[in-house]
Amino acid sequence: MKIINFMECAPRFLWHIIDYSFVLGLKQKKHSGSCVIRIGGIGDMILSIPLLSGLSSSGRETTIVCEDKNKCIEFILKKHVSNIIYYNKKKFKGSPSYRRRLLRSLRLKGFDEVIQSGISRQQGGADVLLWACNANKSFGFNPRKWNKCEISISNKWFHTLVDGHYNEIHEIERMEMLAKTVGCNPGEHLTKNKSNNNGKFIVCVAASSPVREWGIDNFINLSRIVRKLTGFLPVFIGEKKDLSKIKCHIDFEHINLIGETSFFELYELISNSNFIITNDSGPMHIGVILNVPTIAIVSGGEYNSYCNYPEKYRENILTVSNNDKSCFNCGWNCIYKESDNYPFPCLSSISVDDVILAIKMWPKFMEFLS
């Protein structure tokens, strides 16, 4: 087994020798401030708010390091951190010169503490960014048992590792746990509650991957019924590529903004709507933090980590999922999937009637019935 681990991890160890040469001889400034390294998409950033705001509220100058695809939510992140460092994940993996510049830049920042807040440990990715910071204190989650190279190599780069209870608790609870570990009180995730009554509901048809897409025609047919039940006008949002997926006729009054909005405009639309219907996506989490009633049709890929919100949030979010949850929390390693170009069977098997039945039983939706 040790031989197998050595063969698997040897290339990563050699890469780390190269990374070490990139920062050799650099002199750091006096250590100060906190740095949070968070790899992931919009939803991951939104769910990091309890940690980010907790650090800032405790008086720490806080910097977040994240992928450049999250620039669209800078207006949200800037409310909770002092500085943002964006990086390109593809270039970091493929361009030695780019990798060298980023690692040297982080080494020279002189952070006092650094937190790798992702539950997914990546020795050559987020972990090495933490290593480059060379902070006085470093925090993160224990790797999962199959992360052999993280256990063998990058565990040594952390001063404190905690159990992230993968697939057992929600990401918000995980961020609250990290905040307490570093000695601060978790910040508030929700914005101040407000009552919206503009007569519109948002329908977000986009998702980061086909395996999370319930299907745009399903959303159209669902919206037709919801419009009849509430009298509200559906506003469709998504990416331009989603337009080509429409097969059915939209024979009811609606507003189609698919491919027409910036993320800031999307945020404002959700903020001012009566409720939102969505896939498992960034807008789902936006709806929750804005206290806008949110109906999410979701698969079981990482159900407990991202969809099964803690008790205090459940009044305002309804997650509709397959009744058979025996294979949920598979970590997107579905044994029943047709391919990665189609929704998981646990998602595609949810019918429009299933969703209507669920929302009619949701107390929050009762407020909107015409």
FIFILUM-593811 format. One line per field, with one value per residue: residue number from 1; z, x, y of N, C-alpha, C in turn. Coordinates in steps of 0.05 Angstrom, whole numbers, plus 5000, padded with zeros to 4 digits. Each point is the difference from the previous one (the first is absolute). Example, Ala and Ser with C-alpha at 12.3 -4.5 7.8 and 13.67 -1.06 7.14 Angstrom:
// residues 2
seq: [1;2] .
n.w: [5156;4986] .
n.u: [5264;4993] .
n.v: [4886;5021] .
ca.w: [5000;5001] .
ca.u: [4982;5016] .
ca.v: [5024;5024] .
c.w: [5000;5014] .
c.u: [5018;4985] .
c.v: [5024;5022] .
This chain:
// residues 370
seq: [1;2;3;4;5;6;7;8;9;10;11;12;13;14;15;16;17;18;19;20;21;22;23;24;25;26;27;28;29;30;31;32;33;34;35;36;37;38;39;40;41;42;43;44;45;46;47;48;49;50;51;52;53;54;55;56;57;58;59;60;61;62;63;64;65;66;67;68;69;70;71;72;73;74;75;76;77;78;79;80;81;82;83;84;85;86;87;88;89;90;91;92;93;94;95;96;97;98;99;100;101;102;103;104;105;106;107;108;109;110;111;112;113;114;115;116;117;118;119;120;121;122;123;124;125;126;127;128;129;130;131;132;133;134;135;136;137;138;139;140;141;142;143;144;145;146;147;148;149;150;151;152;153;154;155;156;157;158;159;160;161;162;163;164;165;166;167;168;169;170;171;172;173;174;175;176;177;178;179;180;181;182;183;184;185;186;187;188;189;190;191;192;193;194;195;196;197;198;199;200;201;202;203;204;205;206;207;208;209;210;211;212;213;214;215;216;217;218;219;220;221;222;223;224;225;226;227;228;229;230;231;232;233;234;235;236;237;238;239;240;241;242;243;244;245;246;247;248;249;250;251;252;253;254;255;256;257;258;259;260;261;262;263;264;265;266;267;268;269;270;271;272;273;274;275;276;277;278;279;280;281;282;283;284;285;286;287;288;289;290;291;292;293;294;295;296;297;298;299;300;301;302;303;304;305;306;307;308;309;310;311;312;313;314;315;316;317;318;319;320;321;322;323;324;325;326;327;328;329;330;331;332;333;334;335;336;337;338;339;340;341;342;343;344;345;346;347;348;349;350;351;352;353;354;355;356;357;358;359;360;361;362;363;364;365;366;367;368;369;370] .
n.w: [5000;5016;4986;5002;5025;5002;4985;5015;5022;4989;4979;5020;5010;4975;4996;5024;4991;4977;5013;5014;4977;4995;5026;4991;5025;4997;5006;5020;4997;5019;5013;4984;5011;4990;4991;4984;4996;4979;4993;4978;4996;4988;4999;4994;4984;4991;5000;4991;4996;5013;4985;4976;5005;5009;4981;4981;5011;5000;4980;4989;4989;4986;4989;4978;4997;4976;4986;4978;4998;5025;4981;4989;5022;4987;4990;5001;4988;4987;5005;4995;4980;5008;4993;4973;5000;4975;4993;4979;5006;4975;5002;5024;4987;4979;5015;4999;4981;4992;5002;4989;4982;4998;4999;4984;4987;5004;4994;4982;5001;5011;4993;5021;4988;4992;4987;4996;4991;4980;4999;4975;5010;4990;5002;4974;5013;5014;5004;4974;4996;5017;4990;4977;5015;5008;5008;5021;4990;4998;4988;5004;4981;5015;4986;4979;5007;4978;5015;4988;4978;5005;5007;4978;4985;4993;5013;4993;4981;5013;5015;4990;5003;4989;5012;4973;5011;4981;4985;5023;4995;5003;4976;5005;5009;4978;4987;5013;4994;4975;4999;5012;4981;4983;5016;4982;5004;4991;4977;4997;4992;5014;4980;5006;5013;4976;4998;4981;4983;4982;5009;5006;4986;5011;4975;5016;4973;5008;4995;5018;5000;4977;5017;5002;4973;5012;4984;4979;4986;5018;5000;4973;5000;5017;4986;4980;5016;5007;4975;4993;5016;4991;4974;5010;4992;4985;5011;4975;5015;4989;4989;4982;5008;5021;4984;4992;5027;4993;5006;5023;4994;5003;5007;5017;5012;4992;5014;4977;5021;4989;5012;5014;5021;5013;5015;4998;4975;4998;5014;4985;4979;5010;5007;4977;4998;4994;4980;5003;4975;5008;4985;5006;5008;4990;4982;5003;5002;4978;4991;5010;4992;4978;5012;4975;5003;5005;4976;5010;4975;5017;4994;5001;4979;5010;5003;5018;4983;4980;5001;5018;4996;5018;5023;5008;4978;5011;5015;4990;5003;4977;5008;4974;5010;4990;5003;4981;5025;4993;4977;5017;4995;4974;5005;4985;5015;4983;5012;4999;4999;4981;5005;4999;4977;5020;5009;5025;5000;5023;4980;4979;5021;5007;5003;4981;4998;5002;4984;4984;5003;4997;4980;4992;5009;4986;5026;4993;4984;5022;5007;4980;5010;4974] .
n.u: [5016;5022;5006;4974;5000;5024;4992;4978;5014;5016;4983;4982;5016;5004;4973;4998;5019;4985;4977;5015;5009;4973;4999;5019;5008;4973;5001;4986;4978;4997;4995;4978;4976;4975;5005;4979;5007;4985;5004;4988;4975;4979;4988;5024;5002;4975;5005;5020;4977;4989;5018;4995;4974;5003;5017;4985;4979;5019;5000;4999;5023;4978;5015;4986;5009;4991;4986;5012;4989;5010;5013;4981;5010;5018;4977;4998;5021;4999;4976;5016;5014;5026;5009;5001;5010;4997;4995;5014;4981;4991;5005;4989;4984;4996;5003;5024;5001;4975;5005;5024;4988;4980;5016;5016;4979;4990;5024;4999;4975;5012;4982;4985;4976;4999;4977;5004;4979;5012;4978;5003;5018;5016;5018;4994;4978;4977;5008;5009;4976;4989;5014;4994;4977;5008;4974;4997;4975;4994;4976;4988;4988;4995;5020;4986;4991;4987;5002;5011;5002;4976;4994;5012;4989;4976;4993;5026;4986;4983;4995;4976;4991;4976;4982;4999;4998;5017;4981;5007;5014;4985;5006;4977;4991;5011;4990;4977;5004;5007;4979;4986;5009;4996;4979;4980;4981;4986;5004;4982;4986;4979;4988;4995;4981;4990;4978;5001;4990;5019;4988;5026;5006;5024;5006;5019;5005;5019;5022;5018;4982;4999;5017;5002;4996;4979;5006;5006;4993;5013;5019;4999;4997;5020;5012;4991;5005;5025;5001;4987;5017;5019;4998;5023;5017;5005;5024;5006;5019;5024;5015;5014;5018;4986;5002;5022;4996;4988;4983;4988;4975;5009;4977;5015;4989;5022;5022;5012;5016;4996;5024;4983;5006;5011;5020;5009;4992;5011;5020;4998;4998;5018;5015;4990;5005;4977;5011;5017;5000;5015;5022;5016;5002;5017;4981;5002;5027;4998;4981;5016;5024;4984;4996;5005;4975;5012;4992;5014;5002;5007;5025;5012;5013;4994;4980;5013;5020;4981;4984;5010;4988;5015;4991;5017;5008;4990;4993;5024;5007;4990;5012;4995;4999;5014;4978;5012;5009;4996;5001;4987;5011;4998;5000;4977;5004;4981;4992;4980;5018;4987;5006;5023;4988;4992;4976;5008;4997;5013;5011;5007;5000;5008;4974;4988;4984;5024;5010;4979;5001;5026;4997;4980;5018;5014;5001;5025;4995;4988;5020;5008;4984;4991] .
n.v: [4976;5000;4978;4992;5007;4988;4979;5001;5003;4983;5000;4998;4981;4990;5003;4989;4984;4999;4995;4983;4992;5002;4992;4984;5008;4998;5026;4989;5014;5018;4977;5003;5002;4996;4976;5001;4975;5008;4975;5008;4995;5012;4976;4990;5021;4997;4974;5014;5014;4979;4988;5010;5002;4975;4994;5012;4989;4981;5017;4975;5008;4996;4981;4999;4976;5007;4983;5007;4976;5007;5013;4985;4988;5015;5010;4973;4990;5023;4990;4979;5010;5003;4976;5000;4975;5006;4975;4993;4983;5005;5026;4999;4983;5017;5022;4989;5018;4993;4974;5005;5016;4982;4979;5014;5007;4975;4991;5019;4990;4978;4982;5008;4998;4975;5001;4975;5014;4989;4986;5008;4983;5018;4980;4996;5004;4998;4975;4999;5011;4983;4980;5011;5003;4976;4997;5016;5002;4974;5002;4977;4985;4979;4989;4994;4977;5007;5022;4979;5015;5008;4975;4991;5019;5009;4977;4997;5011;4985;5021;5005;4975;5005;4984;4999;4976;4992;5012;5013;5023;5023;5011;5012;4976;4991;5021;4995;4974;5007;5016;4981;4983;5020;4997;4998;5017;4980;5012;5019;4979;5004;5012;5026;4987;4996;5014;4982;5018;4992;4978;4995;4978;4994;4993;4989;4999;5017;4986;4994;4981;4986;4988;5027;4997;5011;5020;5016;4979;4986;5019;4998;4974;5000;5018;4986;4979;5008;5009;4978;4988;5017;4999;4990;5019;4979;5002;4992;4989;5004;4982;5013;4983;5010;5021;4988;4999;5023;4981;5007;5005;5024;4989;5012;5021;5011;5002;5001;4997;4977;5001;5014;4987;5021;4992;5024;5001;4976;5009;5021;4984;4983;5021;5008;4974;4988;4985;4980;4991;4979;4994;4980;5026;5018;5005;4974;5002;5014;4984;4981;5011;5003;4977;4993;4994;4977;4993;4979;4994;4981;4993;4976;5011;5024;4985;4985;5001;4999;4979;4983;5024;5012;4992;5018;4986;4978;5020;5008;4974;4994;4978;4997;4976;4980;4985;4986;5003;4976;5013;5017;5024;4995;5026;4999;4978;5008;4978;5017;5018;5013;5025;5014;4993;4984;5008;5000;4974;5005;5015;4986;4984;5025;4997;5014;4978;4987;5018;4999;4973;5001;5018;4984;4983;5019;5004;5004;4980;4992;5016;4986;4982;5003] .
ca.w: [5000;5001;4973;4983;5008;4991;4971;4994;5010;4992;4982;5015;5017;4982;4994;5023;4999;4982;5014;5020;4986;4991;5022;5015;5004;5005;5028;5005;5017;5026;4997;5009;4985;4996;4972;4996;4974;4995;4972;4994;4985;5013;5024;5020;5010;5016;5025;5016;5014;5030;5007;4991;5016;5028;5001;4998;5024;5023;4997;4982;4972;4988;4971;4989;4975;4986;4971;4986;4991;5020;4999;4996;5026;5016;5015;5024;5016;5011;5025;5021;5001;4993;4974;4985;4980;4981;4984;4979;5008;4977;4996;5023;4995;4975;4993;5021;5005;5015;5027;5014;5008;5021;5025;5011;5009;5025;5020;5008;5014;5028;5016;5026;5000;4975;5003;4976;5010;4984;5011;4981;5002;4975;5007;4980;4995;5022;5021;4995;5003;5029;5005;4990;5018;5022;5022;5027;5007;4976;5008;4979;5007;4995;4974;5000;5003;4974;4992;5010;4997;5020;5026;5000;4994;5008;5028;5015;4997;5017;5029;5012;4982;5014;4986;4986;4999;4972;4994;5024;5008;4978;4997;5019;5026;4998;5002;5028;5015;4995;5013;5029;5003;4999;5023;4996;4998;4972;4992;4991;4972;4988;5000;5015;4987;4989;4987;4972;4988;4975;4981;4982;5012;4983;4993;4991;4987;4996;5020;4993;4986;4991;5019;5020;4986;5000;4973;4996;4994;5026;5013;4985;5007;5028;5002;4990;5021;5023;4992;5004;5029;5015;4985;4997;4973;5002;4987;4995;4998;4995;4981;4972;4990;5009;4981;4980;5012;5002;4980;5002;4995;5024;4992;5021;5004;5014;4992;4994;5003;4998;4985;4998;5026;5014;5025;5018;4992;5010;5029;5005;4992;5021;5024;4998;4992;5021;5006;4979;4994;4990;5004;5019;4986;5015;5006;5023;5025;5000;5010;5029;5015;4998;5014;4980;4999;4979;4993;4985;4991;5003;5000;5026;4998;5026;5012;5028;5001;4987;4997;5025;5017;5029;5009;5002;4973;4985;4996;4975;4977;4995;4981;4989;4991;4998;5026;5007;5005;5009;4987;5001;5010;4986;4993;4971;4987;4997;4988;4983;4979;4972;4995;5013;4983;5006;5029;5015;5001;5023;4994;4976;5007;5014;4980;5006;5019;5026;5010;5007;5025;5021;5006;5011;5028;5013;5013;4989;4974;5004;5001;4972;4984;4993] .
ca.u: [4984;5018;5012;4979;4997;5024;4998;4979;5006;5027;4999;4992;5022;5019;4989;5003;5028;5001;4987;5019;5021;4988;4998;5026;5014;4983;4997;4972;4995;4990;4975;4976;4976;4991;4995;4982;5003;4975;4997;4973;4983;4985;4987;5020;5007;4978;4998;5023;4995;5003;5029;5012;4990;5008;5028;5001;4987;5018;5021;5021;4999;4996;5003;4992;5012;4980;5002;4991;4972;4982;5001;4973;4987;5018;4984;4992;5024;5012;4986;5009;5030;5015;5014;4994;5021;4989;5019;4989;5006;5011;5028;5015;5007;5013;5021;5020;5006;4977;5001;5022;4992;4980;5012;5018;4983;4988;5021;5008;4979;5006;4976;5004;4986;4988;4980;4991;4973;4986;4999;5015;5028;5015;5028;5012;4983;4995;5020;5026;4996;5003;5028;5014;4997;5020;4990;5005;4980;4986;4977;4985;4985;5013;4994;4985;5018;5012;5020;5025;5022;4995;5007;5029;5017;4992;4992;5022;5000;4979;5003;4976;4981;4976;4983;4979;4975;4992;4974;4983;4990;4999;5024;4998;5009;5028;5013;4997;5019;5027;5002;5005;5027;5021;4997;4981;4972;4991;4983;4973;4998;4976;4996;4976;4976;4982;4976;4999;4974;5000;4983;5017;5017;5023;5004;5027;5002;5028;5015;5029;5006;4976;4990;4983;4979;4975;4989;4987;4972;4986;4996;4978;4974;4995;4994;4973;4981;5004;4988;4971;4995;5007;4995;5025;5013;5026;5023;5020;5028;5018;5021;4992;5000;4975;4978;4998;4989;4971;4987;4971;4990;4993;4974;4989;5015;5025;5023;5023;5026;5021;5023;4998;5006;5025;4994;4989;4972;4987;4998;4979;4975;4993;4995;4974;4978;4984;5014;5017;5000;5027;5016;5022;5017;5006;4976;4987;5012;4994;4973;5000;5012;4984;4974;4979;4991;5015;4992;5022;4997;5028;5009;5011;5029;5011;4975;5003;5019;4992;4971;4985;5007;4994;4973;4992;4995;4982;4974;5000;5009;4988;5016;4985;5019;4989;4992;5019;5025;5019;5027;5007;5027;5019;5023;4998;5009;4975;5003;4977;4998;5004;5025;5001;4985;4971;4996;5000;4973;4984;4989;4983;4975;4981;4981;4987;4979;5013;5007;4975;4990;5017;4998;4973;5001;5020;4986;5009;4987;4971;4997;5000;4978;4981] .
ca.v: [5024;5023;5002;5011;5028;5014;5003;5019;5027;5009;5024;5024;5008;5013;5026;5018;5008;5022;5022;5010;5016;5025;5020;4999;5025;5023;5009;5009;5023;4992;4986;5013;4995;4972;4993;4977;4988;4985;4991;4992;5019;5022;4989;4996;5026;5010;4985;5006;5026;5000;5000;5026;5022;4996;5010;5030;5012;4997;5020;4991;5008;4974;4997;4974;4991;4984;4998;5025;4997;5012;5029;5010;5005;5017;5019;4986;4994;5024;5007;4983;4998;5025;4996;4976;4992;4981;4986;4983;4972;4986;5010;4991;4972;4996;5019;5003;5028;5011;4988;5013;5028;4999;4989;5021;5022;4992;4998;5027;5014;4999;4997;4988;4974;4993;4979;4986;4995;4980;4973;4984;5006;4996;5006;5017;5023;5018;4995;5013;5029;5004;4996;5023;5022;4997;5016;4991;4981;4991;4984;4987;4976;4975;4988;4975;4977;4993;5021;4989;5019;5022;4989;4995;5024;5027;5002;5012;5029;5012;4999;4989;4987;4992;4982;5015;4984;5000;4988;4997;5026;5019;5016;5022;4990;4995;5026;5009;4984;5011;5026;4995;4988;5022;5018;5022;4993;4999;5023;4994;4993;5012;5029;5007;4990;5021;4988;5008;4995;5014;4985;4984;4980;4994;4972;4997;4975;4993;4985;4999;4974;4986;4981;5015;5014;4986;5001;5025;4996;4995;5025;5014;4988;5007;5028;5003;4993;5018;5025;4997;4998;5024;5024;5014;4998;4987;5013;4979;5008;4979;5007;5000;4972;4986;5006;4978;4975;5002;4984;5004;5027;5016;5011;5017;5025;4996;5016;4983;5014;4980;5010;5029;5014;4997;4987;5021;5003;4976;5003;5020;4988;4982;5015;5013;4982;4987;4975;4990;4971;4997;4976;5002;5018;5025;5015;4987;5010;5029;5002;4994;5021;5024;4995;4997;4972;4986;4973;4988;4972;4992;4972;4992;5000;5009;5009;5010;5022;5024;5004;4995;5022;4997;5004;5028;5011;4983;5013;5016;4985;4973;4984;4978;4979;4973;4989;4979;5013;4979;5004;5028;5007;4984;5017;5002;4975;4985;4974;4995;5021;4993;5013;5026;5020;4999;5002;4974;4987;5009;5027;4998;4985;5018;5010;5026;4995;4997;5027;5014;4988;5009;5028;5005;4992;5017;5023;5026;5004;5005;5029;5011;4990;5021] .
c.w: [5000;4972;4981;5006;4989;4969;4993;5007;4991;4981;5015;5018;4983;4993;5024;5003;4982;5013;5021;4987;4992;5022;5016;5001;5004;5029;5003;5017;5028;4997;5012;4982;4996;4970;4999;4971;4995;4970;4995;4986;5018;5026;5023;5013;5018;5027;5018;5017;5030;5009;4994;5018;5029;5004;5000;5024;5024;4998;4982;4972;4983;4969;4992;4973;4987;4970;4986;4989;5019;5000;4998;5027;5019;5018;5026;5018;5014;5025;5024;5003;4992;4972;4987;4981;4982;4986;4980;5005;4977;4996;5023;4997;4976;4993;5023;5007;5016;5029;5017;5011;5023;5027;5013;5011;5027;5022;5010;5015;5030;5018;5027;5002;4973;5004;4973;5006;4983;5013;4981;5001;4974;5005;4980;4994;5025;5023;4996;5001;5030;5007;4992;5018;5023;5025;5027;5008;4974;5008;4975;5010;4995;4972;5003;4997;4973;4990;5010;4999;5019;5027;5002;4998;5014;5028;5017;4998;5018;5030;5013;4978;5017;4982;4987;4997;4971;4996;5024;5008;4976;5000;5019;5028;5000;5003;5028;5018;4997;5015;5030;5005;5000;5021;4995;4999;4971;4994;4991;4970;4986;5000;5015;4984;4989;4986;4971;4989;4973;4978;4980;5016;4979;4995;4988;4988;4997;5023;4991;4984;4992;5021;5021;4987;5000;4972;4996;4993;5025;5014;4987;5008;5029;5003;4990;5022;5023;4993;5005;5030;5014;4985;4995;4972;5003;4984;4997;4998;4996;4981;4971;4989;5007;4980;4980;5010;5002;4977;4999;4995;5026;4993;5022;5004;5018;4991;4996;5001;4998;4983;4999;5025;5009;5027;5020;4994;5009;5030;5007;4993;5022;5025;5000;4992;5023;5009;4976;4998;4985;5001;5025;4987;5018;5007;5023;5026;5002;5012;5030;5015;4999;5014;4980;5000;4975;4996;4982;4993;4997;4998;5027;5001;5026;5016;5027;5001;4989;4998;5026;5021;5030;5007;4998;4972;4987;4996;4973;4976;4999;4980;4992;4989;4998;5027;5008;5002;5008;4987;5000;5012;4988;4992;4970;4986;4998;4985;4980;4976;4972;4990;5014;4984;5006;5030;5013;5000;5024;4996;4977;5006;5015;4979;5008;5022;5028;5012;5009;5026;5024;5007;5011;5030;5017;5012;4988;4973;5003;5001;4972;4984;4996;5006] .
c.u: [5017;5013;4980;4997;5024;4998;4979;5008;5028;4999;4992;5023;5021;4991;5005;5029;5003;4986;5018;5021;4989;5002;5027;5013;4983;4998;4972;5000;4992;4973;4977;4976;4994;4994;4983;5004;4975;4998;4972;4984;4985;4987;5020;5008;4978;4998;5024;4996;5002;5029;5012;4991;5008;5029;5002;4988;5018;5024;5023;4997;5000;5002;4989;5014;4980;5004;4988;4972;4980;5001;4972;4986;5019;4984;4989;5024;5012;4986;5012;5031;5012;5012;4992;5023;4987;5023;4986;5010;5014;5029;5018;5010;5018;5024;5019;5006;4978;4999;5021;4992;4980;5011;5018;4984;4988;5021;5008;4979;5004;4975;5007;4987;4987;4981;4993;4972;4985;5001;5016;5029;5014;5029;5012;4984;4998;5021;5026;4999;5003;5030;5016;4999;5019;4992;5008;4980;4985;4979;4987;4986;5018;4993;4982;5019;5013;5020;5028;5023;4997;5009;5031;5017;4989;4988;5020;5000;4980;5008;4976;4982;4976;4983;4977;4974;4989;4974;4983;4987;5001;5025;5000;5009;5030;5016;4998;5020;5029;5003;5006;5028;5022;4995;4982;4972;4991;4982;4972;5000;4977;5000;4974;4976;4983;4977;4998;4972;4998;4985;5016;5014;5022;5002;5028;5004;5029;5011;5028;5007;4974;4988;4982;4976;4974;4988;4984;4970;4984;4995;4978;4973;4993;4991;4972;4979;5003;4988;4970;4993;5003;4992;5026;5012;5027;5021;5021;5028;5017;5022;4990;4997;4975;4977;4997;4988;4969;4987;4970;4993;4992;4975;4987;5017;5024;5021;5024;5025;5023;5023;5001;5009;5029;4993;4989;4971;4984;4995;4977;4973;4990;4992;4972;4977;4985;5013;5016;4997;5026;5010;5017;5021;5006;4975;4983;5010;4996;4972;4999;5011;4983;4973;4977;4991;5011;4991;5022;4995;5028;5004;5012;5030;5015;4977;5003;5018;4990;4970;4984;5008;4994;4972;4991;4995;4976;4972;4999;5011;4986;5018;4983;5020;4986;4994;5020;5028;5022;5028;5008;5028;5021;5025;5003;5012;4976;5004;4977;4999;5004;5026;5000;4987;4970;4997;5001;4971;4984;4988;4980;4974;4979;4982;4990;4979;5012;5006;4975;4989;5016;4996;4972;4999;5019;4985;5007;4986;4971;4995;4996;4976;4979;4972] .
c.v: [5025;5005;5013;5030;5017;5005;5021;5028;5011;5024;5025;5009;5015;5028;5019;5009;5025;5025;5013;5018;5027;5021;5001;5027;5024;5007;5012;5026;4990;4988;5016;4992;4970;4996;4975;4991;4983;4995;4992;5022;5019;4990;4997;5027;5011;4986;5005;5025;4998;5000;5027;5023;4997;5009;5030;5013;4998;5019;4992;5013;4974;5001;4973;4995;4981;5001;5025;4998;5012;5030;5012;5005;5016;5019;4988;4995;5024;5010;4986;4997;5026;4998;4974;4995;4979;4985;4982;4971;4985;5009;4990;4972;4997;5018;5003;5029;5013;4989;5012;5027;4999;4991;5021;5023;4994;4999;5028;5016;5000;4998;4987;4973;4995;4976;4989;4989;4979;4972;4981;5009;4993;5008;5019;5025;5018;4996;5014;5030;5007;4998;5025;5024;4999;5016;4988;4978;4992;4980;4987;4976;4975;4990;4975;4976;4992;5022;4992;5021;5023;4991;4998;5026;5025;5002;5015;5030;5014;4998;4987;4989;4991;4982;5017;4985;5000;4984;4995;5026;5018;5018;5024;4992;4996;5027;5012;4985;5012;5027;4997;4989;5022;5021;5024;4990;5000;5024;4990;4995;5014;5030;5005;4992;5023;4986;5011;4994;5015;4984;4983;4978;4993;4970;4998;4972;4990;4983;4998;4975;4987;4981;5013;5013;4983;4999;5025;4997;4993;5026;5017;4989;5004;5029;5006;4995;5019;5027;4999;5000;5026;5026;5016;4995;4986;5015;4978;5012;4976;5009;4997;4972;4985;5005;4977;4975;5001;4985;5005;5030;5014;5016;5016;5024;4995;5021;4982;5016;4980;5011;5030;5015;4995;4986;5021;5004;4976;5002;5020;4989;4981;5015;5012;4982;4989;4974;4992;4969;4995;4972;5003;5017;5024;5015;4987;5012;5030;5004;4997;5024;5026;4996;5000;4971;4986;4971;4989;4971;4988;4970;4993;5001;5007;5012;5013;5025;5026;5005;4998;5021;4995;5010;5030;5013;4987;5012;5014;4985;4972;4986;4976;4980;4974;4989;4978;5013;4980;5003;5029;5004;4982;5015;5003;4976;4981;4974;4994;5020;4989;5011;5027;5022;5000;5002;4972;4989;5010;5027;4998;4985;5017;5012;5028;4996;4996;5027;5015;4990;5011;5029;5007;4993;5017;5024;5027;5005;5006;5030;5012;4990;5021;4991] .
